[in-house]
Amino acid sequence: GPVLGSSLVAVTVGSAEPRASLRAGSGPRLGGGELWDRAGWFCDDPGMRDEVIAFYSVGDPFGELSNFAPFPISLKGKRWPTSEHYFQAQKFAGTPHEEEIRRARKPRIAAEMGRDRKRPLRRDWEAVKDAVMTEALRAKFSQQADLRALLLSTGDSRLVEHTANDSYWGDGGDGSGKNRLG
């Protein structure tokens, strides 16, 4: 990924090159000590001096970090086409819905199926969803050597799932989200 020594680096989603090296005071302050500007630039608190890598779409730089990226994983004695398939299916563990989602042709379809509230969500989902995501990501990055190398290459960079579509797993698009996936 893009690296510029010890300066703060802004990575624009959809670009393989850094857009700018940001310094303290170069953007408006948001909660949590982050700097953000409307062009899509992130950087951590100036005192931290580390790079932020924003990702979202599979075809963008670091898109391999997305749960939609086409890297199969093996868990629970089965092969899952993507970590998204596994995560969404676990909302219905032990039911026929779990297998239906595993067999979905695309991760987008698996996500739609998993978000369909006509399906009976497991009662403990809110309590276990972070552990399920951790399990899926551990499998993804331990079972795929190239992905493990990519993840390790990010070093101490802050990983941000940059999307307005999700304020729990992502940054909410404006930095206000929890960024639990990142």
C-alpha angles and dihedrals in degrees: 000000000000114000129177107184114259097332122107111267128206115206115196114215108248096026128095091205130069112255096210146338105248124211131194113295096017095118140024118283120246130185115289095039095277126143118220135169131193093251089071101262123147133186134163125244108305090241090063096055096196134131124257118214114201118199138169120131119065093232094053127087109289088012087139086077090066118101087229092062110117100248114127121220133198118225135146090015093300139098113240118198092222140356086254090061090052096045095048093044092054089066083075102032113171095018132098088253089069092062093041090057093045088056095048110130095228136022090240089059091047089052093049090049092048092050093048104112091199084079114078107252114217111260096236096048098115090050096049106031096096091050090048091051091048090051092050093048094046089053093047096050097038096047097045112061094193091052092047089053091048092050092047090049089064089069112180094345117133109245114215126188094213110205139125087211096075131035095176104049092020138042095262089245093275102058094260095106126096094245092209091163092052 
